[in-house]
């Protein structure tokens, strides 16, 4: 009888050890605590396996893990955070901004101020229209217009202008579709949040005229559809 008990315990421990060593892909999102802004280019390191990946432009990431592994999240200007993997569940990670003191002066630029500063830098190089001079510029200042259209600084300004447009558009979406609002609108499980936000994130043009009621209505209808189609994705 004792031998049977010992054998059963041994088999259970062996099964648990095998389960703990199973490697699987886990997905997640990284946000800033203060304003729920998605954080790009966060380094995510699996300390147990020595693997590293980075979050994309919208804070999404995926990495191979096993139960018991520890993930380390790091990025300049943010406090690092560790997360132990206890189950097969997608992650929502919040990072706190670090406080930097420089001669007792704390300077925090807003995103718009940073963008304006860069654009002003292009203007100092003679790029006044973001690399896209209007028709009248060719008539009254043809040389300046050609310089702005064909110069390297102009090409960089156009690329940065496109980046600003995409960045601000996604920021508007984040204001209408974020974790606190989703939790307020529906009773969603933590392990469902990442997949739900990935599948039902609205387009920038869809949120232009939405108010809070519209946002919550969209989330409720989308979550109902998410639950209906969940089995087909498993």
Secondary structure, 3 states (H helix, E strand, C coil): CHHHHHHHHHHHHHHHHHHHHCCEEEEEEEEECCCCCECCCCEEEECCCCEEEECCCCCEEEEEECCCCEEEEECCCECCEEEECCCCCCEEEEECECCCCECCECCCCCHHHHHHHHHHHHHCCCCCCCCCCCHHHHHHCHHHHHHHHHCHHHHHHHHHHHHHHHHHHHHHHHHHCCHHHHHHHCCCCHHHHHHHHHHHCCCHHHCCCCCHHHHHHHHHHHHHHHHHHHHHHC
